Amino acid sequence: MPSLDEYRKKRDFAKTAEPEGETRESGQRRFVVQKHQARTLHYDFRLEHGGVLVSWAVPKGPPEATSQRRLAIQTEDHPIDYIDFEGEIAEGEYGAGTVEIWDSGHYEERMWTEKEIKLTLHGQRLEGNYVLIHTDANRWLFIKEREG
């Protein structure tokens, strides 16, 4: 069962505008990519699944071409309410910096196992078939698949 314990342990909600949220099913399959200017610029890829947003930090941004393979580092699950979050995370807080929505939409789940996740994304920027392949520990490869 997904848990938001790790997410909550890292944040002081009296100091951050990030949503505290609850684990809850919405019946939707949405995704969001948030451009996150923290210590270093990266992109957070989040999939609504199992009552939470399953999340990865993607240092170079999501692949937009089939020739790109991107490292995706799985991070703690986030609450569903985070899907709309944009703004500043205060200095001194975990993830301090600016968060803005870079892309969002919905997805079709083609396969979801511990080793591989196959999706069809329908966003404003990301459109088509994608796969996340678990390589080790919290590291995944994020790949846009060839059409056809």
N, C-alpha and C positions, 0 to 999 in steps of 0.2 A: 504494500500500500504506500503510495507516495506520501511524503511528509514535508512540511515546511519548516521543521525544526532548525535545520542548518541555516536556512534563509533568515529566520528570525534571530538566531544567535549572533549573526554578523551585523545586525542593524539596531540602532537606537531610534525608535519611531517618534520620539520627542524631538529628534534632530533632523530627520529625513522625511521628505514628502513621499517617499516610496510607499505603496500600499502594503498594509500588514496582511490583509487577505485571509481567506480560508481555503482549504481543499474542498473543491466542489465541482461537480460535473455540470457542464452547460449544454451538453448535447451537440456541441459544434466542434469542428476541426479547423481551428484558426491557427495562423502563424504570424509572427512578427519578427522583423529584423530591426534592431535598435543600434544606431550608430552611437558609440560610447567613447567619448573623449575623456578618458581617465588618465592614469600615469602614462599610458600609451593608447593610441587610437586602436580600437578594435570594434567588431560588430557582434552583437549578441543575437543568436538565432534561437527562437523559442517556438516550440510546438505545443499546442493544447492537447494534452493526453492524460487520461487517468485522473482528472480533477486538478491538475497543476499545469504549469508551463515547463516542460522538459527543456533544458537550456544548455547552449554551447557558446563559448567565446570563440570567435573566428578572427584571428589576428589580421588577415589580409582581406577580409570581407568574403561574402559568399561567392561561389563560382558563378559567373554569368556566361561562360563559354565552356563547351565540352572539353577543351584542352586543359582546363584548369583543375588542379586537385588542391584543395585547401585543408589545412590543419584545422580541426574543430576540437576544442578542449571542453569536455562536459563539465558544467558547473552545477551548483545546487539548483533544485527545482524552485521555481518562482510561483507566486499565486496567480490565478487567472486574471485578476484585476491589473496585473503588471502589463498586460497586453496593450493598454492605452497610455502607459506612463511615458511622459516626456518631462524634462526639466533638469534642475541642478541637484546633484547630490552633494551635500555640504562638505567642505574641507574637513579632513579628519575622520570622515565616515568611510566605511567600506565602499569602494567603487566611486569615490569622490570625483566629480566632474559632470560634464553635460551629456544628457541622454536625449536623442531625438529619433523618431520613427523614420527609418530609411525605406522600409517596405512592409506591407502587410497584406493579408488575404486569407484564403482558405486552402486546405490541402485534402487530397485523397490519399489514404493509407493503402499502399499496395502490399507491404509486408512490414512487420515490426517484431524483431527478435532481439536478444541481447547482443548479437554480433552484427546485425544489419537492419537498417531501416530504409525502406523504399517508399518514395512519395511522389505525387504529382502536385506541384505547387501552382497556385493560381493567384499571383500577386500583380502589382503594378510594374515591378521590375523583374521579379523572378517568376518565370513561367516555364513549365515543362517537368520532365522527370528528373528526380534527384535521388541520390543514395548517400547514406551515411554508413561507413564501414568502421566498426570498432577494431582498433589495432592493438592497443594495450592500455591498461589502467584507465585513465580518463581521456585518452586520445582517440580521435576518430578522423577519418578522411571524409571530406564533404565533396561530392562530385556531381556535376551535371551530366546526365546520361545522354548519349546520342539518340536522336529521334529515329523511330522506325525500327 
